[in-house]
Amino acid sequence: MTEHDQHLGVLMMQCATATPFGRLSGVEQLTVFRWLIDNGHMERTGKPLDAPRPAPIVKARTIEGQPIYAEGADHSPTETVTMR
């Protein structure tokens, strides 16, 4: 998936979480978005979007039960997706 498609995917996900748009399949959502864009009903501004990031995987635990993550694990809850 190209960066352009990834940005559109995140935009679709954000619209689907709070609206009946979420009842459509991913292919149907993409068809609706393409139709709206192609017919001038919607314009993409290229605003960076925040996509959820999976939590880092726990590699081990200390004796006290505290998680130990891989070196350099990213703990941020989101990643920025830009339109290119």
Backbone hydrogen bonds, N-H to C=O, Kabsch-Sander energy under -0.5 kcal/mol:
donor,donor_aa,acceptor,acceptor_aa,energy
6,Q,2,T,-2.4
7,H,3,E,-2.4
8,L,4,H,-1.9
9,G,5,D,-2.5
10,V,6,Q,-2.1
11,L,7,H,-2.2
12,M,8,L,-2.5
13,M,9,G,-2.2
14,Q,10,V,-2.4
15,C,11,L,-1.9
16,A,12,M,-2.2
17,T,13,M,-1.4
18,A,14,Q,-0.5
18,A,15,C,-0.5
22,G,16,A,-0.5
22,G,19,T,-1.7
23,R,20,P,-2.3
24,L,21,F,-1.6
29,Q,25,S,-2.7
30,L,26,G,-2.3
31,T,27,V,-2.1
32,V,28,E,-2.3
33,F,29,Q,-2.6
34,R,30,L,-2.8
35,W,31,T,-2.3
36,L,32,V,-2.6
37,I,33,F,-2.6
38,D,34,R,-3.1
39,N,35,W,-1.9
40,G,37,I,-1.4
41,H,36,L,-2.0
42,M,36,L,-1.5
45,T,43,E,-0.5
49,L,81,V,-2.6
51,A,49,L,-0.6
51,A,79,E,-3.0
53,R,77,P,-2.5
59,K,68,I,-2.5
60,A,68,I,-1.5
62,T,66,Q,-2.7
65,G,62,T,-1.6
68,I,60,A,-2.8
70,A,57,I,-0.6
73,A,70,A,-1.8
75,H,73,A,-0.6
79,E,51,A,-2.6
81,V,49,L,-3.3
82,T,80,T,-0.5
83,M,46,G,-0.6
